[in-house]
Amino acid sequence: MHPDEIAAAQAYVRLLEATRAALSDPDDAPLYIPLLASPIEEADGALRRAGLSGNESRFFGLVRSLQPSMSDSGH
């Protein structure tokens, strides 16, 4: 795995974790949704740099190799 690919997979995992945290309490979610803009930008940029934009199959394979627990998440 190349460094750019690792960075893309790590950025996605951070985005996923931030999204889960922001949406964990439906009453507070509207307050936290704007905080997702930065992790989304980070993940988008990392995907572009790694050449993984539009290549979801390869990308999610990389994510699963870094975080095997995601294998059962439907990705």
C-alpha positions in Angstrom: 0.0 0.0 0.0 1.4 3.4 -1.0 1.6 6.3 1.5 -1.1 8.3 -0.3 -3.4 5.2 -0.2 -2.9 4.8 3.5 -3.6 8.5 4.0 -6.8 8.2 2.0 -8.0 5.2 4.0 -7.1 6.9 7.3 -8.9 10.1 6.3 -12.0 8.1 5.5 -11.9 6.3 8.8 -11.6 9.6 10.6 -14.6 11.0 8.6 -16.6 7.9 9.5 -15.8 8.2 13.2 -16.6 12.0 13.1 -19.9 11.4 11.4 -20.9 8.7 13.8 -20.1 11.0 16.7 -21.9 13.9 15.2 -25.0 11.9 14.6 -25.0 9.8 17.8 -27.5 12.1 19.5 -30.3 13.1 17.1 -31.1 16.2 19.2 -27.6 17.6 19.0 -26.8 16.5 15.4 -27.8 19.8 13.8 -25.2 21.5 15.9 -22.4 19.1 14.9 -23.1 18.6 11.2 -21.1 21.7 10.2 -18.1 20.2 11.9 -18.0 17.5 9.3 -16.9 19.9 6.5 -13.2 19.7 7.4 -13.1 15.8 7.6 -15.0 15.6 4.3 -12.5 18.0 2.6 -9.6 16.0 4.0 -11.0 12.7 2.8 -11.8 14.2 -0.7 -8.3 15.6 -1.1 -6.7 12.3 0.1 -8.7 10.3 -2.4 -7.7 12.6 -5.2 -4.0 12.5 -4.3 -4.1 8.7 -4.1 -5.9 8.3 -7.4 -8.8 6.6 -5.7 -11.6 9.0 -6.6 -14.2 6.9 -8.4 -12.5 3.6 -7.6 -14.6 2.6 -4.6 -13.8 -1.1 -4.8 -10.1 -0.6 -4.4 -10.6 2.1 -1.8 -12.8 0.1 0.5 -10.4 -2.8 0.2 -7.7 -0.6 1.5 -9.9 0.6 4.3 -10.7 -2.9 5.3 -7.0 -3.8 5.3 -6.4 -1.0 7.9 -9.6 -1.5 9.9 -10.8 -5.1 9.5 -13.9 -4.4 11.7 -15.3 -2.5 8.7 -15.7 -5.8 6.7 -19.1 -6.4 8.2 -20.4 -2.8 7.7 -21.7 -3.3 4.2 -18.9 -1.5 2.5 
